């Protein structure tokens, strides 16, 4: 038992086939079934391998990518994991895309410059189109409603590594609300999230007052919407970036925390 991997670093030191098998366990089975990907070989119907791992021996992080086709522009599934300084497991980023849905270039400018999903620079026309299509900040395509299943498979993965909890850093307001609903608690940032809710919901809330329609991302009705609030925050309505929120999830437990009671999507 002492030789069993307990961290991303030790998983990365496994032989390639075993390492791929262990990381592939994170991928929701319904995604593999839907897109005809063999869970054993991670190959598509044409035999091409669709799983890519970035994180070699000696690294304490890994990026897991699965495409529905070898030449697909965007991954169907992406997950970036790392070890914390205390050897806990942290999810830095997780994405599930519907590869057949329209693409919105919020991640790049017309000249190809990367925007870091709108945190460094913004492609405003693409963001407006994404907003109107029902997407949230940072989304380049519609999702596949597979987050719940991914978290379930990830809990099994974490448990097999001998951990009882894992951590995540939501990059946007709506992500934090979604993670609350899936049972996460706050390591840092809950008071800030509570204050954001008050500022949007109270009659005298300063953020509610700023939803004045001066940009497409600041509509009055966004006060009562998770996605709307997130777009307004992304648009700079708070005067500061959304950052510094850290969350964690105990395996098999729901924290029963909500900072936006009865918030509509």
Buried (B, 14 or more C-beta within 10 A) or exposed (E): EEEEBBBBBBBBBBEEEEBBBBBBEBBBEEBBEEBEBEEEEBBBEEEEBBBBBEBEEEBBBBBBBBBBBEEBEBBBBBBBBBBEEEBBBBBBBBBBBBBEBEBBBBBBEEEEEEBEBBBEEBBBEBBBBBBEEEBBBBBBBBBBEBBEBBBEBBBEBBEEBEBEBBBBBBBBBBBBBBBBBBBBBBBEBBEBBEEBBBBBBEEEBEBBEBBEEEBEBBBEEBBBBBBBBBBBBBBBBBEEEBEEBBBBBBBEEEBEBEBBEEBEE
